[in-house]
Amino acid sequence: MIVLGVILLIIGLVADIGILVTLGIILAVVGLILNLVPIGGTRRRVF
C-alpha cells in the first residue's frame, strides 16, 4: 500500500493532477500506520 501511494504521488506530481497527489499521500500514510501499529496483538508475526 505504501508503494502504491508513492507511485500515485509521483504520477500526480508529474502529470499535475491534484486528486492523484491527494490519494497518494493518503495511501502512503495509511500504509505506514498499518505497518507500524500492531493489529491483533503486541508482537509481530512473520510468516
Buried (B, 14 or more C-beta within 10 A) or exposed (E): BBEEBBBBBEBBEEEEEEEBBEBBBEBBEEBEEEEEEEEEEEEEEEE
